[in-house]
Amino acid sequence: MKFAKQYLESIDGVEIYPIITLLIFFSFFVVLFWWVFTTSKQQSKAMSEMPLETNPKDNNQ
């Protein structure tokens, strides 16, 4: 850990990296939260049934 700390201290402006990382992380979940609550019930139901749907054209049995 001492090596990493010494290495990071030699980089100019390294103190901004954790702030940028936190903003990206937080922004991702805010956008995901917004998308979940603005998606229509119909679209949500269609997406939840996608893996269960069978297409008769592709079913060779």
N, C-alpha and C positions, 0 to 999 in steps of 0.2 A: 504494500500500500504506500510505503514511503516513496518508492520509485514513481508511482503514478502521481502522487502529490507534487513531487519535485518537477516532474515533466509538465504537469498542468500549470504550475506557477510560472513556468518560462514562456507561456503563450500569452501574448498581449490580448486583452479584452476577454479573457476566459470567463470572467464573472457573468457575462451576458448569456452564455450557453444554457445554464439551468433555467433562466427566465424564459428564453425562447422555447426550450423543450416543454416547460410547463404550459406555456400558451398554446403550443401545437396540440398537446395532450388534451387540455381543457376544451379547445376549439373543436376537436374531433368529437368529443362526447356531447357538446352543445348542439352541433349539427346533427348528430345521430338522434339525440333526444327530440329535436325539432322535426326531423324526418318521420320518426315513429308517430308523433302526435298529429302530423298533418296528412298522413297517408289515409286514404279513404278505406272504409271497412271492406268494401268490395275488392279493392286491390290487395288488401291484407289477407283476405280469405283466399283469393286466387293464388297468392304466393305461398300460403301455408299448405295448399293442396297440390302444389307442383310436383313434389316427389311421388305422390300417390296416383297421379293421373297416368293412364295407359293410352297409348296411341295405337289404334287397331292396325294402322299401316305398317308400323314397325314391329308388331308382334307376329312373329313367324311360327307360332305354335299351333 
